[in-house]
Amino acid sequence: MLLNRKKTYRSLTDEELIVAYKKNKRSNIIGELYNRYGHLVMGAAMKHLRNRVEAEDITMVIFEKLPKRLINSDIKLFKAWLYTVTRNEVYMFFRKKGIDKVELKEELIVHEELDLDLELEYKLKILIKEVELLKDPQKICILLFYIERKSYQEISTLLNVEIKKIKSAIQNGKRNLKIKLENCEEFRSI
């Protein structure tokens, strides 16, 4: 039976594995995620730490904390999420050692800037998806105000709606987005 379960886990996508873990909490699922991504976590940690022993320690810490994080997080793209978690663990490691980001080697800072570009692109995709899920008045007003840079008056004229309703839709839309994004680990600060 165990062999069949392993084959079953191998055939699942990352997202399906996460759903299965949240449902069954089987350590084999964490093992499968480790088999898929342990080397990538180790590589990302090595890129920043440049010390194999410390990178191995960070990798183990990440996979020890993974069960709780999987349960408490709303994960859209596991690989990108795991990379963010890895980077955050490395930064926490630096803080514990008393190393400020400013003191890091210039090469590490260049890598960090590239990582931030990827992270911002990923966050933008999540944000756009969440905006699309808003109710129409909020979604339309948010898009017109923030993306198309229309004024309240222009939106009011365009939609033939009172300015106070436009302001209300934008305010409610921002609040709803904030609530949704607070549940995404990618939008929590380290």
N, C-alpha and C positions, 0 to 999 in steps of 0.2 A: 504493500500500500504506500509506503514511504517513497519508493521509486516512482510510482505513478504520480504522486503529489509533486515531486521534483520536476517531472516532465511537464506537468500541468502548469507549474509556476513559470517555467522557462518559456512557455508559449504565450503567457500573458504580457500585455503592455505594462509599462511602468504605472500608468494610471489605474489599470485593473488590479495590479498588485497592491497599490495603496488602498483601494476600496476593499480588497480581500483582507488586508491587514487590519483595517479599521473594524471589519466585521468579525474576524476570527482571532486576531492577535497571535498568529503563529510565528515563532521565531524563524522557521524555514523561509518565510517571506523576506525577513530582514537579511537572511543569508543569501537569498537570490539577488537582492538589491546590492549587497556587498560584492557578490560575484560580478555583477554588471558594472558597478561604479567604484569599487574600492581602489582600483588602480588610477582612476581619474581623480579621485579625491586626494590620493597620495601624490600624484603629479602636480595638482594645483597647490597643495601644501608645500611641496618641494620647491616649486617656482618662487614662492614667497619666502620660505624659511632657509632654503639652501642648506638644510641639515637633515639627513635621512632619519635619524632617531627621533628628532622632534616632529618631523612630518608623519612618521609612523604613529607617534603618540596622538597627534591631532586627528589622524584618520580613525584611530580606535575610539577616541572621545566622541567623534561625530557619529559613528555607528552605534555607540553605547546610548547616546541621547536620541538616536533616530526613532525608536518606537514611540516615545512620548511626543516628539515633534510631528510625526506623521498623524497622530491622533488629533493634535491641537492645531494643525495647519490646514489651510485650504490651498492645495497645491494644484496648479494648472499644468506646468511643465516641470516634471520632476528633475531632469538633468540641470536645467537652469537654476531651479530652486536649490538643489544640492550644492551647486557651485557657489551660490550666494552664502549658504550656510557655512561652507568651507572657508570662504574668505573672511566671514565674520568671526569664526573660531580662531583663525590665524591672527586677526586684529586683537581679539581678546587675549590671546597668548602674548602678543607684543606688549599689551597694556600691563599684564601681570608681571612681565619681566622689566617693566618700567621704560620700555622703548616707545617714544612718541613717534607718530607717523612722520613728523618733520625730520627725524633723525635717520630715517631709512635711506638706503642707498638710492641714488638717482635712477638706476635701472628698475628697481622695485616700484618707484613712483610712476615711471613710464608704463609698466605693466598695469598698475592700478588705474591709470587713466584709460587704457584700452578696456579694462574690465568694467569701468564705469560707463563707457559708451555702450557696451553690450547690455549692461544692467538697465541703463536708461531706455534703450530700445525695447527691452523686454517689458519694463514697467509701462512704457507707452502703449504697447499692445494690450496689456491688461487694462489700462485706463480706458482705452477706446472701446474695448469689449464691455466694460462696466457702464460707460456712457450710453452705449447702444441698448443696454438693458433698462435704462430709465424710462419712466412714463413719457409719452410723446411731448407734452408741454415742457417738461423739464429738459428732456433730451434736446429738443429743438432750440430752446432758449440758451442752453449751455453751449451748444455748437455754434450758434450765431454769435453769442457774446464772446466766447473765448477763442474759438477757431477762426471765425470770419471777422472778428474784431468789430462787430456792429455795436452801436450805442443802444442804450435803452430806448431812446426815441426812434431810432431806425428799426429796431425789432418790433416796437409797438406799431409803427406804420406798416411794416411788412406783414405782420400777422393780424393786424386790425384788432389789437388787444390793448387794454389799459396798461400804462407803464407800471402801476403797482402790481399787477398780475405778472408782468414780466419779471420784476424784481423778486417777487415771491417764488416764481418757478425756478429762477436761478439759485436763490437761497436754498430752497428745498432740494433742488438737484445736487448742489454742493454738499449739503448735509447727508443726503442719501449716498452719494459717492464716498464721502468720508467714512461712513459706517461700513460700507462694503469693503473698502480698501483697508480698513483697520484689521479685517479678518485675514488679509493676505500678508504672509510673513515678509514678502518682498518689500512691503511698504512700512514695516516697523523699523525703527532706528536701532542701530546696534548698541 
